[in-house]
Amino acid sequence: MALSLFSQYHIRQLLHRYRDRLRLVAAPGRALAASEDADLNAVVEGLYLEDAEIDRVFQQLNTLAQVHAASTGRFSCDALPHTWGTVRELEVKILRLLGLELMPQPVIAPLLR
């Protein structure tokens, strides 16, 4: 099993959007980490040890990418459940499966005159 082309594309968009706010939390120091340019199938295969677990993660990522796209209006499919959580929760789940954590966005104080 592997990530579908749709899932790869959608996850790459997500990685690109948050590229300045991602932190590697799984296997720090690895040469291969999830990024918009990385081979995402190889990243998953490197993060997880057992074949059954790798297949489970691929399946979860494929489903989460579809649900996230449907939740953001980029993809429409009435057959997908919309009880998976908010868009942000879906993004956190996707990133966590790839060994990443989304750092909070810094708060910029308004300039005082």
DAQUI-V625976 format. One record per residue. N is the residue number from 1. RES is the residue in one letter. SS is DSSP state (a for helix, b for strand, c for the rest). PSI is psi in whole degrees, 0 to 359 (* if undefined). D_CENTER is the distance of its C-alpha to the mean C-alpha in whole Angstrom. Layout:
BEGIN
{{N,RES,SS,PSI,D_CENTER} {N,RES,SS,PSI,D_CENTER}}
END
This chain:
BEGIN
{{1,M,c,154,17} {2,A,c,176,15} {3,L,c,138,12} {4,S,c,161,14} {5,L,a,321,14} {6,F,a,312,13} {7,S,a,317,9} {8,Q,a,313,9} {9,Y,a,312,11} {10,H,a,317,9} {11,I,a,322,5} {12,R,a,322,8} {13,Q,a,318,9} {14,L,a,315,6} {15,L,a,322,7} {16,H,a,317,10} {17,R,a,323,11} {18,Y,c,17,10} {19,R,c,330,11} {20,D,c,357,14} {21,R,c,16,13} {22,L,b,141,11} {23,R,b,133,12} {24,L,b,123,12} {25,V,c,347,13} {26,A,c,131,14} {27,A,c,59,16} {28,P,c,146,17} {29,G,c,359,19} {30,R,c,147,18} {31,A,c,333,19} {32,L,c,113,15} {33,A,c,156,12} {34,A,c,127,9} {35,S,c,172,10} {36,E,c,343,10} {37,D,c,349,13} {38,A,c,158,13} {39,D,c,101,13} {40,L,a,328,10} {41,N,a,317,12} {42,A,a,324,14} {43,V,a,311,12} {44,V,a,315,11} {45,E,a,332,15} {46,G,a,335,16} {47,L,a,328,14} {48,Y,c,144,15} {49,L,c,318,19} {50,E,c,144,20} {51,D,a,320,20} {52,A,a,321,20} {53,E,a,320,17} {54,I,a,314,15} {55,D,a,320,16} {56,R,a,318,15} {57,V,a,318,11} {58,F,a,315,11} {59,Q,a,316,13} {60,Q,a,315,10} {61,L,a,319,7} {62,N,a,316,10} {63,T,a,313,11} {64,L,a,321,8} {65,A,a,318,8} {66,Q,a,315,11} {67,V,a,319,12} {68,H,a,315,10} {69,A,a,319,12} {70,A,a,322,15} {71,S,a,333,14} {72,T,c,0,14} {73,G,c,9,17} {74,R,c,347,16} {75,F,c,136,16} {76,S,c,125,19} {77,C,c,108,20} {78,D,c,342,22} {79,A,c,346,21} {80,L,c,138,18} {81,P,c,140,18} {82,H,c,25,18} {83,T,c,19,18} {84,W,c,352,14} {85,G,c,182,15} {86,T,c,168,14} {87,V,a,317,11} {88,R,a,319,11} {89,E,a,320,11} {90,L,a,318,8} {91,E,a,318,6} {92,V,a,319,7} {93,K,a,315,7} {94,I,a,311,3} {95,L,a,321,4} {96,R,a,320,7} {97,L,a,336,7} {98,L,c,9,6} {99,G,c,24,9} {100,L,b,157,8} {101,E,b,139,10} {102,L,b,118,10} {103,M,c,148,14} {104,P,c,148,16} {105,Q,c,133,17} {106,P,c,142,21} {107,V,c,126,23} {108,I,c,119,26} {109,A,c,142,29} {110,P,c,149,32} {111,L,c,132,34} {112,L,c,140,38} {113,R,c,*,41}}
END
